[in-house]
Amino acid sequence: MGKYKYLIVGQGLAGTVLSFQLHQAGIAHMVIDNGHRSASTLAAAGIINPITGRRYVKSWMIDALLPVALDTYAALEELLEITLVTRSPIIRTFENQAQENLWNESTSRPGYSDYVGGGLNPYALHTHPSYGYGVINQACQIQVGQMIVSYREFLEKQGRLITQDFNPEDVQYDSPVQTVADHTFEQVVFCEGYKAIHNPLFKDLPFQPAKGESLIIETNTQLPPAMLRDTVFMAPANKQTFWSGGGYAWDKLDEKPTEDFRLQWMTKLEAIWKGELKVVSHKAGVRPSVKGRRPLIGRHPSYSRMILFNGMGTKGTSLAPYWARHLLSHLESDTELSEEVSLSRFN
């Protein structure tokens, strides 16, 4: 039997990053996970995109988020002895003059110059012509699936992983100590992703889980070292395969790929790509999205030893490292949680 300060429930992106930061700080903890059976990040591309949306605006807090994310993933690369980060620009295509004008207007504002580049479109020979394009710098892709699997192996070697399901209803919420798998824990941090909607402690929070799907596509052309954002996203996986995915399905929340998505997405890709396309793999996952698109972080208002770290949504790759550090500072140094992410904003 071991005694630990924290038990982390779930080892998706959020649980992995939080565990790693606890490891860096030398804080005793364990992780309980059922083998990633519902981790949406296994289907994600792990893209960090500094300029997003139809109005080409900077991602929320990107100036603060990006350095912490890159530092965190670099440290994980060193610990796990793997390569996780690929830095490459994003080619953002325009369909018409209005889009190009909006791009020029938006990216000419103060604070945008570090994220905007120039040069030739490396996809010009491979795609059907677009009206024009812009270049987004400081974008990168994180190999989230590989990170989660490799970090799981690290936890196993350290004897800090409990492989089983966790039922929140088995927790004694007001007890000073929780006993799980013959170990004792002072506090529990829930990093369950969209499964939090079934957690009696947090199920009333405004989660808006959404199913997404992704394809790995093989082509007969060598891909350039850049990502492409046309009507859909394309991110190279290696020299002749790329990731593409998206979609928001609110009604059927499961991890089962659908034929409808595959057919619809391939139609979109074939309208962009000149060469051959072949589906190599097809995955699905449910994102832990939240009303307002901000994370949900903090202690339960009635049971202070029960903690939530969730709601990273579609931008979890950039959000998780910064907000894990923020939560850790709150738990260990009693610093105040930002109102923008605190659970208290919904009390």
N, C-alpha and C positions, 0 to 999 in steps of 0.2 A: 504493500500500500504506500502510495506517495501523497504528499501534501503540496498543493499548488495554489497559486493565487487566482489564476483564471482558467476557465474552461471555455474554449471557443467552439461553438456549435456550427459546423459547416466549413468545408475547405474548398469553396469556389474562389473566385478572385478576391473578394473582400476578406474571407477568413485566412487565405494564404498570406496576403499582404500584412494583415494585422498580426498574425502569428510571427511573421518574419521580423516585424518591428519590435515585438516583445522579445524575440530571440536576441536581436541586436542590443536591447537594453538589459539583457540578462535577467529577465523576469520569468519566474517559474510558471509554466502553463502547459496545458495539453490541448489537443484538437480532437473532436469527435466528428466522424463523417462516415456516411454510408457507401463511400466509393464513388462519389460525384454523380450519382444516378440522376440528379436533377440540376446539375451545374450548367447554366446557360452559357457560361464563358467557354465551354468546350466547343461550342458551335460558332463562337465569335472570332472576328479577325484581329481584334486588339489594336485597332487603329486609333491613333491620337491625331486629330485634325484641328489645327488652331483656328481655321476660318470655316464656318459652317452655315447651313441654312440657305434659304432662297434669297435672303438679303445680304449674304456674305458678311456676317458679323463675327467678331472674335468669340470663341467659346468662352462660356462663363468662367472667369478667374484663371484663364489659361496662363497668364504671365506668372502667377504664383504656383499653379499646378504643375506646369511642365518641368521646372528644375527639380522639384521633389520627386516626380515620377521617374525622370531619367536617373537620378541618384539612386533611387530605390531599386530599379531594375538592373542597374549596373552592379550594385552590391549583391543582388540575387544571382547574377551571372557569375560573379566571383565565388560565391558560396557553393553554387550547384555545378560549377564548371561547365556551363552551357552558354550558347549564344541566344539571347532573347530579343535584342533590340536591332531593328533594321531601320535606319534613317533614310528616308527617300521623299522627294517632293510629291505633291499631288497635282496632277493636271486637271483643272476644273474647266469643263467645256461650257460654251454658251450656245444657246439655240437661236438667238437673235440680237439685234442691236440694243434693245432695251436691257437685256441681261448684261451685256458688256458695259453699257453706260452705268448700270447700278454697281457692277464690280469696281469700275474705276472710281466712282463716287465713294463707295464704302471703304475701299482700301487706301484711299488718299488721306484718310483721317489720321490724326495723331495716334501713335501707338501701334500702327499696322505695318510699318515699313520692314520690321524684322521678319514678318511672316509672308511677305510678298516677293516673288522672284520673277525672273524673265528667262529668255532663251527659247529655243525651238521646242515644239511639241514632239516628244519621242514616240508618241503613239500615232502620229500622222499617217504613217505607211500602213498601219494595221487596222485602222478604223475608218468607217464611212465619214466623210467630211462634216465638220461642225462649223458654225458661224465663226467662232473664235474660241479663245481659251485664256485662262490665267494660271499662274503657277503659285502654289502654296508651299512655302518653305517651313522648316522645323517640324514637319510632319514625321511620324514614325509608326512602325508596326511592331507590336509586342507579341511574342509567341506565347500567348496566355495558356493554351492547352498544355504545351510542353512544360511551362513553368509549374503548373498545378501538379502534373504527374511527377515531375522531378522533385518538387518540394515535398510531396507526399512520401516519396522514398526517403528523403532526408529525415522527415518526422519519424518514420518507421525505424530507421537506424538509431535515432536518438531515444527511442522508446517513449515518444510523446504523441502517438496516434492511437486513438481508440476507434476501431473499425466496426461500427454498428449504427443502427438507427437511434435517434434520440427523440423521446416523447416529452415535450415541454410540460405536459400534465403530470409527469412523475416528479417534477421539481417541487420542493417545499419552499415556496417563494419567500417566506419571512424567516427562514432558517439561516443562521450565520454560516453554516457549512452544508455543502451539497456533496453527496457521495454517489459517484458514478464509476462503475467497473472497478470497484474496490479502491478508488482514489478519492481524495477529498479536495474540494475547491471552495474558495471563499466567494468568488463571483463568477457569473456565467455571462458570456457575450454571445448573442445570437447573430450569426451571419448566414442565415438560412436562405437568402435570396427570396424568390416569390413564395416559397413555402411558409413564409411569415404570416400569410393570410390565414393559415390554420393554427397559428400560435395564439392561445387564449390571452396571453399577455399583450400582444400587439396587433391582433386581428382587426381592431377597430380603426387603426390608422389608415389614411387614404392611399393605400397601395392600388396601383393600376397595372397589374401584370399584363404583359403582352407577349404573345408567341412570335418568334422570328425564325427564319430558316436560312440556311446557307448552302452553297454548292462549292465544291472544288472542281474546277474545269481544266481540262487538258486541251491545248491547242497545238497546231503544227508550226507555230511561229515562236521564235525566241523572244521573250518579253523584255522590254526595256526596264531599267532600274528605277521605276517610278510607279506610283499608284494613279489610277484614273477615276475621276468622278464625272461621269456622264449622267444619263438618266438613272443609272445604278452605279454602285461602287465596284471597282475591280482592283484587287491588291495581289501582286505576284506572290506565289508560294515558293516557286523555284523557277528555273529558266523557261519552262514551258507549261506551267500550271498556275492558275490564279484562283483566289477566293472571291466570291461575290455573294452577297446576301442582304437580307432586310426583311421588310414586311411587319405588319402589326395586326395580329389576330387576337381579339379580346374574348371570344366565346369559348374556344376549345383550348384549354391550357394543358398541353401535354408536350412530350418531347418526341413525338412521332412525325417524321417528315411526310409531306403530302404531295401527291402527284399534281394537284392543281398548282401548287407553288412552283414546282419544277417546270411545268409547261409554260406558265406565265413568265417566269424569270428567264427561261431560255429564249422565249420570244423577244424579250427586251435585249438580251445579250446579242442575239443574231442580228438585231437592227443596228447594233453598234459595230460589231466585229466582222472583218472581212474574211478571216480564215475559218478553218474547221474548229468545231467546239464539241467536246465530249465530257459528259458528267462522270467524274471519278468517284465522288462521294457526295452525300446529301445528309445534312444534319438539321436538327431543330432544337430549340431551347426556349425557355420562358424568362424574359427579362424582369427584374424586380423594379419596374418603373413606379414612380410616385407622383401624385398630384403636385404640380408646380415644378417637377423635374429637378428636385434637390434631394440630396441624401437624407436619411432618417437616422439620427445618431443620438445616443444618450441613455441615461438611466430611466427605468420605469418610474413614474411619479409616485407609486405606492410601495414599490419593492426595489430599493436602491441597489441591491446586489444583482439585479437582473438588468442587463444592458443590451441595447440594440445597435448594430452597425450594419446598415442596409440601405437599399434604395439608390444604388450607384447607377442603375439604368444603362442606357446605351453608351454612356461616356465613362464607364467604370474604370477603364484602363488609365485614364488621366486622373480621375477623382479619388480612387481608393488610396493611393499612397499618401496624398496630402491629408485626407480626412482621417486616415488611420493614425497618422502622427498627431493630428489635432485631438482625437479621442484619447490617445495614450497620455498626452499632456494633461487633459482634463482628469483622467482617472488617477494618475500618479502624482500630479502637482496641483490638482484642484484649480486649474485655470478654467475660465468661463468658456462654455461652448458657444460657438457662433449661433445667433438666433436664426440664421438662414438655414441651418441644418438641424437644429435642436428639436427633439420631440415636443418640447413645450409649445412650439408654434401651433400645435393642433390640440392643445389642452383646453 
